[in-house]
Amino acid sequence: QTSINLSQFLIGMQLSALVMGFATGSRTLTLGVGRAQFKSQLFLIVLTIGMFFVLNLIVPPKLPVFFQTQSLATSGKFVTDMISIPEENFFRGWLAPFLGNLSHTGIAGGPASSAILFMTYHLFVLGPDPSKLFIVFGAGLVSGFTALRTRLMSSTQVPHLANNFLATGGF
């Protein structure tokens, strides 16, 4: 039942991100890689992955006990890993540009505001552990900046998926 609930939440979050992005006109990020700025985009993607790695070195992730004792079918690991895609679409694809435009702070305010809300959302997922929330805020801030700078969703989806994959011990 947990996997089904998580799957429904994943689909709902993805649809919400798309609807809100198109409804507010802030959905301007793409999945492709632009040829003209390929080197700078690749640099920022690698930098984002590196920052995720550094954050996890500062505060190592803790694998929840139920992931260690359950099978794939009952643990929800796959869905927990895949939730990173709709989270990125919602928080970086819609919310960061929307809040940056709304507050007229652009590339500075959008990622910071989005990171705060991303951390608040994870408060309900991870609990009130300050070390985990530090990682989430830092990752949200770096991802928000990277997404708005590269204008690519893949620049944040790949590091987030890799981070969740490592944090849960894989599929």
C-alpha positions as CSV (number, residue, x, y, z in Angstrom):
1,Q,0.0,0.0,0.0
2,T,2.9,2.4,0.8
3,S,4.3,2.0,-2.7
4,I,0.9,2.6,-4.3
5,N,0.4,5.8,-2.2
6,L,3.9,7.0,-3.0
7,S,3.3,6.3,-6.7
8,Q,0.0,8.3,-6.7
9,F,1.8,11.1,-4.9
10,L,4.6,11.1,-7.5
11,I,2.1,11.3,-10.4
12,G,0.1,14.0,-8.6
13,M,3.2,16.1,-7.9
14,Q,4.4,15.8,-11.6
15,L,0.9,16.8,-12.9
16,S,0.8,19.7,-10.4
17,A,4.2,20.9,-11.6
18,L,3.2,20.9,-15.2
19,V,-0.2,22.5,-14.7
20,M,1.1,25.2,-12.4
21,G,4.1,25.9,-14.7
22,F,1.9,26.3,-17.8
23,A,-0.9,28.2,-15.9
24,T,1.5,30.8,-14.5
25,G,3.7,31.0,-17.6
26,S,6.8,30.3,-15.6
27,R,7.5,26.9,-17.1
28,T,10.4,27.9,-19.3
29,L,13.0,25.3,-18.5
30,T,13.7,22.4,-21.0
31,L,15.2,19.0,-20.9
32,G,17.6,19.4,-23.8
33,V,21.2,20.6,-23.8
34,G,22.0,23.7,-25.8
35,R,25.0,23.5,-28.1
36,A,26.1,27.1,-27.7
37,Q,26.6,27.0,-24.0
38,F,27.4,23.2,-23.7
39,K,30.6,23.7,-21.7
40,S,29.2,26.0,-19.1
41,Q,26.1,23.9,-18.8
42,L,28.2,20.7,-18.4
43,F,30.4,22.5,-15.8
44,L,27.3,23.6,-13.7
45,I,25.8,20.1,-13.9
46,V,29.1,18.5,-12.7
47,L,29.4,21.3,-10.0
48,T,25.9,20.5,-8.8
49,I,26.7,16.8,-8.6
50,G,29.9,17.7,-6.7
51,M,28.0,20.0,-4.3
52,F,25.6,17.1,-3.5
53,F,28.6,14.9,-2.8
54,V,30.2,17.5,-0.5
55,L,26.9,18.0,1.4
56,N,26.7,14.2,1.9
57,L,30.2,14.2,3.1
58,I,29.5,16.9,5.7
59,V,26.4,15.0,6.9
60,P,26.4,11.4,5.7
61,P,22.9,10.1,4.7
62,K,21.3,7.5,7.0
63,L,19.5,4.6,5.3
64,P,16.1,4.2,7.0
65,V,15.8,0.8,8.7
66,F,12.7,-0.3,6.8
67,F,14.7,0.0,3.5
68,Q,17.3,-2.5,5.0
69,T,14.7,-5.1,5.9
70,Q,12.1,-4.9,3.1
71,S,12.0,-6.1,-0.5
72,L,11.7,-3.7,-3.4
73,A,8.0,-4.4,-3.7
74,T,7.3,-3.5,-0.1
75,S,9.9,-0.8,0.6
76,G,8.9,1.8,-2.0
77,K,12.6,2.3,-2.9
78,F,12.0,2.7,-6.6
79,V,9.3,5.3,-6.1
80,T,11.4,7.0,-3.4
81,D,14.2,7.3,-5.9
82,M,11.9,8.4,-8.8
83,I,10.2,11.1,-6.7
84,S,13.3,13.2,-7.5
85,I,12.0,13.9,-11.0
86,P,8.6,15.4,-10.1
87,E,10.3,17.2,-7.1
88,E,12.7,18.9,-9.5
89,N,9.9,19.7,-11.9
90,F,7.8,21.2,-9.1
91,F,10.4,23.0,-7.0
92,R,13.0,24.0,-9.8
93,G,10.9,23.8,-12.9
94,W,8.0,25.8,-11.7
95,L,8.5,27.2,-8.2
96,A,12.0,28.7,-8.5
97,P,11.3,30.7,-11.6
98,F,7.8,31.7,-10.4
99,L,9.1,33.0,-7.0
100,G,12.0,34.7,-8.6
101,N,9.7,36.5,-11.0
102,L,7.1,37.2,-8.4
103,S,9.6,38.8,-6.0
104,H,11.6,40.5,-8.7
105,T,14.8,38.8,-7.3
106,G,15.3,36.4,-10.2
107,I,18.2,34.0,-10.0
108,A,19.0,35.0,-6.4
109,G,15.6,35.0,-4.8
110,G,14.0,32.2,-6.8
111,P,16.4,29.4,-5.7
112,A,16.6,30.6,-2.1
113,S,12.8,30.8,-1.8
114,S,12.4,27.4,-3.5
115,A,15.1,25.9,-1.3
116,I,13.2,27.0,1.9
117,L,10.0,25.5,0.7
118,F,11.9,22.4,-0.5
119,M,13.3,22.0,3.0
120,T,9.9,22.6,4.6
121,Y,8.4,19.9,2.4
122,H,11.2,17.5,3.4
123,L,10.5,18.3,7.1
124,F,7.4,16.1,6.7
125,V,9.3,13.5,4.8
126,L,12.6,13.3,6.8
127,G,11.5,14.6,10.2
128,P,13.1,17.5,12.1
129,D,16.7,16.3,12.0
130,P,18.7,19.5,11.4
131,S,21.5,17.6,9.6
132,K,19.1,16.2,7.0
133,L,17.4,19.5,6.6
134,F,20.8,21.2,6.0
135,I,21.5,18.8,3.2
136,V,18.1,19.4,1.6
137,F,18.3,23.2,1.9
138,G,21.8,23.2,0.4
139,A,20.9,20.8,-2.4
140,G,17.8,22.9,-3.1
141,L,19.8,26.1,-3.3
142,V,22.4,24.7,-5.6
143,S,19.9,23.0,-7.8
144,G,17.7,26.1,-8.0
145,F,20.7,28.2,-9.1
146,T,21.8,25.6,-11.6
147,A,18.4,25.1,-13.1
148,L,17.8,28.9,-13.6
149,R,21.4,29.4,-14.9
150,T,21.4,26.5,-17.4
151,R,17.6,26.6,-18.1
152,L,17.7,22.8,-18.1
153,M,15.7,20.5,-15.9
154,S,18.1,17.6,-16.6
155,S,20.9,19.6,-14.8
156,T,19.1,19.1,-11.5
157,Q,17.1,15.9,-12.2
158,V,20.3,13.8,-12.7
159,P,22.1,14.9,-9.5
160,H,18.9,14.6,-7.4
161,L,18.1,11.1,-8.8
162,A,21.7,10.0,-8.2
163,N,21.5,11.4,-4.6
164,N,18.2,9.6,-3.8
165,F,19.6,6.4,-5.4
166,L,22.6,6.5,-3.2
167,A,20.7,7.5,-0.1
168,T,18.2,4.6,-0.4
169,G,20.9,2.0,-1.3
170,G,19.7,1.7,-4.9
171,F,16.5,0.3,-6.4
